[in-house]
Amino acid sequence: MRTSHPLTLVEWTTRNSIRLAAPGLDAPDDELAVLSRLVGDARVVALGENSHQVREFGLLRERMLRFLVSECGFTVYAVEFGAASGRTVDAWVQGGDGDLDALFMPRADGYPGQSAEGRDALRWLRSHNATAPHPVRFAGLDVPAAGGSLEPALEPVAAYLAEVDPGAVRYARTALDLAEPLAGGSGLVSAHTRLTLGPGPQDRLSATLGRLLNRVTAMREIYVQRSGRQAYERALSDVWAAWRTDQMQRAMSELLSGAPDAADLAARDRYLADSLLELLDRSGPGTRIVVAAHNAHIQRTASPEGSPLPCIPMGHAVAQELGTDYVSVALTSGGGRTVRNMPDPAHPAGMCQSAVDAPEAAPDSVEALFSGVPEAPALVDVSALRAHARLHGLPEPACIRMDDGFLPVPALDAYDAVVSVPRTTLTADVGD
């Protein structure tokens, strides 16, 4: 007698995944109707990527952004980009003056901008807003300069304090002076620099930022009375950004020295999560936010013990707060080219980027699930896949590709959907 065996997860994915058109902006919108069903009434949808600076992920996210704005009524586009610097980008998206590439393009000095495809998404947003009855806002969620400099956050704070509390300006100015020797294109630069410093200068910076944070929070009611609530909340967010950046740099320096602490490394992700939740809270009813960030930031789960990444990613904190109002969509690929990031103290960004072949899918990876779908991008509803896996006690994927390696993650709990493209190439900003 013949025994019927349940489909393996690869077979299930091959049979049930939704095929999408090749990445590009001329594909029909109706094929993304599955995205509308997955999203439902969620207030926040996060679109990930397994590596920055990948052309296909940028194109696919722009298509999804257009669909979510035009067909689902999303009202804010929030990006893994400095919150303070993002205000200038928002002004441009609303039709203001300026050069987007100057605001948003990665620079030779290590400044962490966005890819060519990411900038094109903002050009579409500006064009959309020119005629839209309800323009879409842009928001940065991140610490300044990917943790490389306090200046983008503290200069606006100093200007704010000069208006509402001139006696407190000294805290911001002292912090800027103490942080200046640490500044670079990313938090890695600052972390490398801290390895050459004794505890004294670092402790003075942390103490000064603590005094600044205390002043701005203790004087809340007076500051709000003098400036209005919106200006106060922006200044407070910037102070928190500076404080979190200092803590992040300290934790990264400990990581480089061989003594990592995954809890302290979560400073940046905590700021990302708080920025997103505060943006949602202070926005009007009906606000719906599309988030663009790395897969490692958007996962719903805490990082497993032993992971090289922060124990509490942004997505976990947001999911704990919002539940099903948060939807996480990971983007990955079967092969092609990707970015390798190698720490380099001499590089302006603290790391050297190079183009390499993506590694073959590990047997227990998310990428292996799509081995039967080599011809087109495919989207899988993770909740349905998870139900099948657990009904039949099947082994689940335990990692997902990150750059040119694999990151341990309980993937069927971490994401609500996964999209895999067959092959990737790099954005023109990186070259290949």
C-alpha positions as CSV (number, residue, x, y, z in Angstrom):
1,M,0.0,0.0,0.0
2,R,1.3,3.4,-1.0
3,T,1.9,6.0,1.8
4,S,1.2,9.6,1.2
5,H,4.0,11.9,2.5
6,P,3.5,15.6,3.2
7,L,5.1,18.1,0.8
8,T,8.5,19.2,1.9
9,L,8.9,22.9,2.4
10,V,10.7,23.3,-0.9
11,E,7.8,21.5,-2.7
12,W,5.2,23.5,-0.8
13,T,7.0,26.8,-1.8
14,T,7.3,25.7,-5.4
15,R,3.6,24.9,-5.5
16,N,2.1,27.8,-3.5
17,S,4.4,30.8,-4.0
18,I,3.1,33.7,-6.1
19,R,5.2,34.4,-9.2
20,L,5.9,38.1,-9.8
21,A,7.3,39.9,-12.8
22,A,11.0,40.6,-13.1
23,P,12.1,43.6,-11.0
24,G,11.2,46.8,-12.9
25,L,8.7,49.6,-12.9
26,D,6.6,48.6,-15.9
27,A,5.1,45.4,-14.4
28,P,1.3,45.4,-13.9
29,D,0.1,46.5,-10.5
30,D,-2.6,43.8,-10.3
31,E,0.0,41.1,-9.7
32,L,0.7,42.8,-6.3
33,A,-2.9,42.2,-5.2
34,V,-1.5,39.4,-3.0
35,L,0.4,42.1,-1.1
36,S,-2.9,43.9,-0.3
37,R,-4.3,40.7,1.1
38,L,-1.2,40.1,3.2
39,V,-1.1,43.6,4.5
40,G,-4.8,43.9,5.3
41,D,-5.4,46.8,7.7
42,A,-1.9,46.9,9.1
43,R,-0.6,50.3,10.0
44,V,3.0,49.6,9.3
45,V,4.5,47.4,6.5
46,A,8.3,46.9,6.5
47,L,10.0,46.0,3.3
48,G,13.4,44.5,3.8
49,E,16.5,43.5,1.9
50,N,19.3,41.0,2.6
51,S,22.0,43.5,1.5
52,H,22.1,47.2,0.9
53,Q,23.1,48.5,-2.5
54,V,21.3,45.8,-4.5
55,R,19.5,47.0,-7.7
56,E,16.7,44.4,-7.8
57,F,15.7,45.0,-4.2
58,G,15.5,48.8,-4.8
59,L,13.4,48.3,-7.9
60,L,11.0,45.8,-6.2
61,R,10.6,48.0,-3.1
62,E,9.7,51.0,-5.3
63,R,7.1,48.9,-7.0
64,M,5.7,47.9,-3.7
65,L,5.8,51.4,-2.4
66,R,3.9,52.7,-5.4
67,F,1.3,50.0,-4.9
68,L,0.9,50.5,-1.2
69,V,0.5,54.3,-1.7
70,S,-1.7,54.3,-4.7
71,E,-3.9,51.2,-4.0
72,C,-3.8,50.8,-0.2
73,G,-3.6,54.4,1.0
74,F,-0.3,54.4,2.8
75,T,0.7,57.9,3.9
76,V,4.3,57.9,5.0
77,Y,7.5,56.4,3.6
78,A,10.1,55.9,6.4
79,V,13.6,54.8,5.7
80,E,16.8,53.5,7.5
81,F,18.2,57.1,7.3
82,G,19.0,59.7,9.9
83,A,15.9,61.2,11.5
84,A,17.3,64.7,11.7
85,S,18.7,64.7,8.1
86,G,15.4,63.2,6.9
87,R,13.5,66.4,7.6
88,T,15.4,68.1,4.7
89,V,14.6,65.2,2.4
90,D,10.9,65.4,3.4
91,A,10.9,69.1,2.4
92,W,12.3,68.1,-1.0
93,V,9.7,65.3,-1.4
94,Q,7.0,67.9,-0.7
95,G,8.3,70.1,-3.6
96,G,11.0,72.1,-1.9
97,D,14.3,73.2,-3.4
98,G,17.5,71.3,-3.3
99,D,19.5,68.5,-5.0
100,L,18.3,65.1,-4.0
101,D,21.7,63.4,-4.9
102,A,23.5,65.9,-2.6
103,L,21.1,65.1,0.2
104,F,20.8,61.4,-0.3
105,M,23.7,59.9,-2.2
106,P,26.5,58.0,-0.6
107,R,29.7,60.0,-0.6
108,A,33.4,59.3,-0.8
109,D,33.8,60.5,2.8
110,G,31.7,57.5,3.9
111,Y,28.4,59.4,4.3
112,P,25.7,56.7,4.3
113,G,23.2,57.8,1.7
114,Q,20.8,55.6,-0.3
115,S,21.2,53.7,-3.5
116,A,20.4,55.0,-7.0
117,E,17.2,53.0,-6.9
118,G,16.3,54.4,-3.4
119,R,16.7,57.9,-4.7
120,D,14.6,57.1,-7.7
121,A,11.8,56.1,-5.4
122,L,11.9,59.5,-3.8
123,R,11.8,61.2,-7.2
124,W,8.6,59.2,-7.9
125,L,7.3,60.3,-4.5
126,R,7.9,64.0,-5.3
127,S,6.2,63.6,-8.6
128,H,3.3,61.8,-7.0
129,N,2.9,64.5,-4.3
130,A,2.8,67.3,-7.0
131,T,-0.7,66.3,-7.9
132,A,-1.9,64.1,-5.0
133,P,-4.7,65.4,-2.8
134,H,-3.0,63.9,0.2
135,P,0.8,64.1,-0.2
136,V,2.9,61.3,1.2
137,R,5.5,62.3,3.8
138,F,9.1,61.1,4.1
139,A,10.7,60.3,7.4
140,G,14.1,59.1,8.5
141,L,14.1,56.7,11.5
142,D,17.8,56.2,12.2
143,V,20.6,57.6,14.3
144,P,22.7,60.3,12.5
145,A,25.1,59.2,9.8
146,A,24.6,55.5,10.6
147,G,26.1,56.2,14.0
148,G,29.1,58.0,12.7
149,S,28.5,61.6,13.8
150,L,26.5,63.4,16.4
151,E,26.6,66.6,14.5
152,P,23.4,66.1,12.4
153,A,21.4,65.6,15.6
154,L,23.1,68.0,18.0
155,E,23.4,71.1,15.7
156,P,19.6,71.3,15.5
157,V,19.4,70.8,19.3
158,A,21.8,73.6,19.9
159,A,19.8,75.9,17.6
160,Y,16.6,74.9,19.4
161,L,18.1,75.5,22.9
162,A,19.3,78.9,21.8
163,E,15.7,79.9,21.4
164,V,14.1,78.2,24.5
165,D,16.9,77.9,27.0
166,P,20.2,79.6,26.1
167,G,21.8,78.4,29.3
168,A,21.6,74.8,28.1
169,V,23.3,75.4,24.8
170,R,26.6,74.6,26.5
171,Y,25.6,71.0,26.9
172,A,25.1,70.5,23.2
173,R,28.2,72.5,22.3
174,T,30.4,70.6,24.7
175,A,29.1,67.3,23.4
176,L,29.8,68.3,19.9
177,D,33.4,69.3,20.8
178,L,33.9,66.0,22.6
179,A,32.4,63.9,19.8
180,E,34.2,65.6,16.9
181,P,37.4,63.5,17.1
182,L,35.2,60.4,16.9
183,A,33.3,61.4,13.8
184,G,33.3,59.4,10.6
185,G,31.2,58.0,7.8
186,S,29.6,55.3,10.1
187,G,29.6,54.0,13.6
188,L,32.4,51.7,12.7
189,V,34.8,54.6,12.2
190,S,33.9,55.9,15.7
191,A,34.2,52.4,17.2
192,H,37.7,52.0,15.7
193,T,38.7,55.4,17.0
194,R,37.4,54.6,20.5
195,L,39.8,51.7,20.7
196,T,42.6,54.2,20.7
197,L,41.1,56.3,23.5
198,G,41.2,55.8,27.2
199,P,37.9,55.9,29.2
200,G,38.2,59.5,30.2
201,P,37.1,61.3,27.0
202,Q,34.4,58.7,26.3
203,D,33.0,59.1,29.9
204,R,33.0,62.9,29.6
205,L,31.0,62.6,26.3
206,S,28.5,60.2,27.9
207,A,28.1,62.3,31.0
208,T,27.6,65.5,29.0
209,L,24.9,63.8,26.8
210,G,23.3,62.6,30.0
211,R,23.1,66.1,31.4
212,L,21.7,67.3,28.1
213,L,19.0,64.6,28.1
214,N,18.1,65.4,31.7
215,R,17.8,69.1,30.9
216,V,15.6,68.6,27.9
217,T,13.3,66.1,29.6
218,A,13.1,67.9,33.0
219,M,12.2,71.2,31.3
220,R,9.5,69.6,29.0
221,E,6.6,71.8,30.0
222,I,8.5,75.1,29.8
223,Y,10.0,74.1,26.4
224,V,6.6,73.1,25.0
225,Q,5.2,76.4,26.2
226,R,8.0,78.4,24.5
227,S,8.3,76.5,21.3
228,G,5.2,74.3,20.8
229,R,4.9,70.6,21.1
230,Q,6.1,69.6,17.6
231,A,9.4,71.6,17.9
232,Y,10.0,70.1,21.4
233,E,9.4,66.5,20.2
234,R,11.8,67.0,17.4
235,A,14.5,68.3,19.7
236,L,13.9,65.5,22.2
237,S,14.2,62.9,19.4
238,D,17.5,64.4,18.4
239,V,18.8,64.3,21.9
240,W,17.8,60.7,22.2
241,A,19.5,60.1,18.8
242,A,22.8,61.5,20.1
243,W,22.6,59.6,23.4
244,R,21.8,56.3,21.6
245,T,24.6,56.9,19.1
246,D,27.1,57.3,21.9
247,Q,25.9,54.1,23.4
248,M,26.0,52.3,20.1
249,Q,29.6,53.5,19.4
250,R,30.7,52.2,22.8
251,A,29.1,48.8,22.1
252,M,30.6,48.5,18.7
253,S,34.0,49.3,20.1
254,E,33.6,46.5,22.6
255,L,32.6,44.2,19.8
256,L,35.8,45.1,17.8
257,S,37.8,44.5,21.0
258,G,36.4,41.0,21.3
259,A,34.0,41.6,24.1
260,P,30.6,42.1,22.5
261,D,27.4,42.7,24.4
262,A,24.3,42.0,22.3
263,A,22.1,44.0,24.7
264,D,24.1,47.2,24.4
265,L,24.4,46.7,20.6
266,A,20.6,47.2,20.5
267,A,20.9,50.9,21.1
268,R,20.5,51.7,17.4
269,D,17.5,49.4,16.8
270,R,15.9,50.8,19.9
271,Y,16.1,54.3,18.4
272,L,14.7,53.0,15.1
273,A,11.8,51.4,16.9
274,D,11.1,54.4,19.1
275,S,11.3,56.7,16.1
276,L,8.7,54.6,14.2
277,L,6.3,54.2,17.1
278,E,6.5,57.9,18.0
279,L,5.9,58.9,14.4
280,L,2.8,56.7,14.4
281,D,1.6,58.2,17.7
282,R,2.0,61.8,16.7
283,S,0.5,61.5,13.2
284,G,-3.1,61.8,12.5
285,P,-5.8,59.1,12.4
286,G,-5.4,56.9,9.3
287,T,-1.7,57.2,9.1
288,R,-0.1,54.1,7.5
289,I,3.7,53.8,7.1
290,V,5.8,51.9,4.6
291,V,9.3,51.2,6.1
292,A,12.4,50.4,4.1
293,A,15.2,48.8,6.1
294,H,17.5,45.7,6.2
295,N,15.9,42.3,6.9
296,A,17.9,42.2,10.1
297,H,16.2,45.3,11.4
298,I,12.6,44.3,10.4
299,Q,12.4,40.8,11.8
300,R,9.6,40.2,14.3
301,T,11.6,38.0,16.6
302,A,14.4,38.7,19.0
303,S,17.8,37.5,17.7
304,P,18.7,34.0,18.9
305,E,21.4,33.6,21.5
306,G,24.9,33.8,19.9
307,S,23.8,36.0,17.0
308,P,26.3,38.6,16.1
309,L,23.5,41.2,15.9
310,P,21.6,43.2,18.5
311,C,19.3,41.0,20.7
312,I,16.3,43.2,20.1
313,P,15.9,44.3,16.5
314,M,13.6,47.2,15.6
315,G,11.0,44.9,14.2
316,H,10.7,42.8,17.4
317,A,10.0,45.9,19.5
318,V,7.5,47.2,16.9
319,A,5.7,43.8,16.6
320,Q,5.4,43.6,20.4
321,E,3.7,47.0,20.4
322,L,1.6,46.7,17.3
323,G,0.9,43.0,16.9
324,T,-0.8,42.3,13.6
325,D,-0.7,46.0,12.8
326,Y,2.9,45.3,11.8
327,V,3.7,43.3,8.7
328,S,7.3,42.3,7.9
329,V,8.3,41.4,4.3
330,A,11.8,40.1,3.8
331,L,13.5,40.3,0.4
332,T,16.3,37.9,-0.6
333,S,17.7,36.1,-3.7
334,G,18.8,32.8,-5.0
335,G,22.1,34.0,-6.4
336,G,23.9,36.7,-8.4
337,R,26.1,39.4,-7.0
338,T,26.1,40.9,-3.5
339,V,28.1,43.2,-1.3
340,R,30.9,42.1,1.1
341,N,31.6,44.5,4.0
342,M,35.0,44.2,5.5
343,P,36.0,46.3,8.6
344,D,38.8,48.7,7.6
345,P,39.9,51.4,10.1
346,A,41.5,53.3,7.3
347,H,38.4,53.6,5.2
348,P,36.2,56.7,5.5
349,A,33.2,54.4,6.2
350,G,35.1,52.2,8.6
351,M,34.6,49.3,6.2
352,C,35.5,48.4,2.6
353,Q,32.7,47.3,0.3
354,S,33.3,45.0,-2.6
355,A,31.2,43.0,-5.1
356,V,31.2,39.3,-4.7
357,D,29.2,36.3,-5.8
358,A,26.3,35.5,-3.5
359,P,27.0,32.2,-1.7
360,E,25.0,29.1,-2.5
361,A,21.9,28.6,-0.4
362,A,22.6,26.8,2.8
363,P,20.4,23.7,3.2
364,D,18.6,25.2,6.2
365,S,18.2,28.7,4.8
366,V,15.2,30.7,3.6
367,E,16.9,30.8,0.2
368,A,16.8,27.0,-0.1
369,L,13.0,27.1,0.0
370,F,13.0,28.8,-3.4
371,S,15.2,26.3,-5.2
372,G,12.2,25.1,-7.2
373,V,11.4,28.6,-8.4
374,P,14.5,29.6,-10.3
375,E,12.8,31.4,-13.2
376,A,11.1,34.4,-11.6
377,P,10.7,36.4,-8.4
378,A,8.3,34.6,-6.0
379,L,6.4,35.7,-2.9
380,V,5.4,33.2,-0.1
381,D,2.9,33.8,2.6
382,V,4.9,32.7,5.6
383,S,1.9,32.1,7.9
384,A,0.6,29.5,5.5
385,L,4.1,27.9,5.1
386,R,4.5,27.9,8.9
387,A,1.1,26.2,9.4
388,H,2.1,23.5,6.9
389,A,5.5,23.0,8.5
390,R,4.2,22.7,12.0
391,L,1.2,20.5,11.1
392,H,3.6,17.9,9.7
393,G,6.6,18.5,12.0
394,L,8.9,19.5,9.2
395,P,12.3,21.1,9.7
396,E,12.1,24.8,9.4
397,P,14.7,27.3,7.9
398,A,17.1,28.5,10.6
399,C,18.9,31.3,8.7
400,I,18.6,33.9,6.0
401,R,21.3,35.4,3.8
402,M,22.9,38.6,4.9
403,D,25.4,40.1,2.5
404,D,27.8,37.3,1.6
405,G,27.0,35.1,4.7
406,F,24.0,33.7,6.6
407,L,22.3,35.1,9.7
408,P,20.7,32.8,12.2
409,V,17.0,33.6,12.5
410,P,13.8,31.6,13.2
411,A,12.5,32.7,9.8
412,L,9.0,31.3,9.9
413,D,8.3,33.5,13.0
414,A,10.5,36.4,12.0
415,Y,8.7,37.4,8.8
416,D,5.1,37.6,7.5
417,A,6.2,37.2,3.9
418,V,9.4,36.5,1.9
419,V,10.1,37.6,-1.6
420,S,13.0,35.9,-3.4
421,V,14.4,37.1,-6.8
422,P,16.4,34.7,-8.8
423,R,19.6,36.8,-9.2
424,T,20.8,40.2,-8.1
425,T,23.2,42.8,-9.4
426,L,24.6,45.8,-7.6
427,T,23.5,49.4,-7.8
428,A,25.5,51.8,-10.0
429,D,26.8,53.5,-6.9
430,V,28.8,50.5,-6.0
431,G,29.6,49.0,-9.4
432,D,30.5,45.4,-10.2
